[in-house]
Amino acid sequence: EFEVVTVDSFGEITTIEKNQAKVFTEDLGNNITLEMVAIPGGEFLMGTAESHGEESPQHLVKLSPFFLGKYHITQEQWRAVASLPKVKLDLNSEESRFKGDTHPVERITKEEAIEFCVRLWQFTGKLYCLPC
């Protein structure tokens, strides 16, 4: 469960709506899964109407709904995907400095993360990409 809070232009809460997240679990094999949570689409005003460098101009941002991993990618998940067929890059299955199956994978490059997503896409048939 989660709450969607709407605020006015002064930052005051105008409504609070309770919702329940839509989720799915991606099976990576060998009892290793990847939990995904639905992020609903919507729109909001970003920036400021006043001139403040990168914060202006104020503009409307529209987001399409998407799924996002519920947790960081773990070392166990990384190894499962790293064992899938190579697309462009080799993936080191033991890249992380702080070892542990449930610890987040770390010390990877953007290119390696993209390779991870493409392998996952080829394995599942679902498009996976990095959040922008």
N, C-alpha and C positions, 0 to 999 in steps of 0.2 A: 504494500500500500504506500501511497505517497500523496502529497498535497500540491495542488496548483494554486499559487497565490498571485492575484492580480493587484497591481498597485497603480495609484493615480500619478499625475505628473509631479506630485510632491513626495512620492515614495510611501504614501500611506496605503495600507492594505484596504482594498475595496471588496474583494471576495476571496474566499478560500473554498476550493473544491477538492473533495477527496476522490481519489481514483485508485485503481489497481493496475499495476504494470502487466503488460503482455510480455511473456518470456518464452524462449525456446532454448533447448539444449542441443548443441552440436556434438555428435559422437565422433571422437578422434580415434577410437579403437583402444583396446586394452584397458577398458574402464576409465579412460581419460576423456573428459568432456569440457566444453566451452559454453558457458552460460551467457546468453544474449538477452538484452532488455530492449523493448520497443521505446523509442523516443518519439513522441507525437510531433507532427509538424505544427507550424504556427507562424506567427509574425510578431515582430516587435520593433520599436524605434531604437536605433543605435546611434550613439553620439550625442552631441549637444548642438542646440541651435546657435549658441554663442561661439565665437571664434577661439578655439583652444587647441591649435595644432592638429594632431592626429585624431582628436575627438570630434572634429567637425568636418564636413557638414553632417547634420542629423539626417538619417535616412532610414527608410523602412527595409527591414531584413525579413525575407520569407524563407522558411525552412521546410523542406519536404520531410515526411516521417522517415525514420531509419532505425536500425538496430545497432546497439553499442554493447561491447563486452561489459558484463557486470563487474568484472575484476580485471586487474592487470594480467597479462599473459604470464603464466607460471613457467618455471624451468621444465616441468614435466610436459606441459602443453607444447612448449618450444621444441623439445626433443621429439615429440610425436610428429609434429609437422616437419621438422628438419629431416626426418627419416623418409619423407615422401619424395617422389622423383623430382630431381633438380629441374628448374626452369631456366634460370640464367646464372645464378650464383650458388656456390657451395655454402651451406650453413653449418657453422660449428655448433654441435649439439651441447657442448660444455663451455659456453662463452662466459657465463656469469662468474663473478668473483665470490659472491656470498652464496654458497651452495645450499640447496634444499629444494626438493620437488615442489613444495608449495610456495617457495619464495619467487618474487617476480624475476623475470629474465631481465638482465641489464648488460650494459657494455655492448650493445648492438648498434649497427649503423642504420640510417634511414633506408639504405639500399637493401640491407638484410631484412628489415621489417617489411618492405615491399615484397621481397621474395617470399617471406612467410605468408603474406596475404594471398599472393598469386598461387602458391602451392595449396593453400586452404581452399581457394576458389576452385582449382582444378579437382581437388579431392571431393568436395561437397556439391559442386555445381551451383553454389551460391556466391555472389560477388562479395568479396571482403576487401576493405581498403582501410587506410589509416584515417583517423579523424583529422579534419583540417582545423 
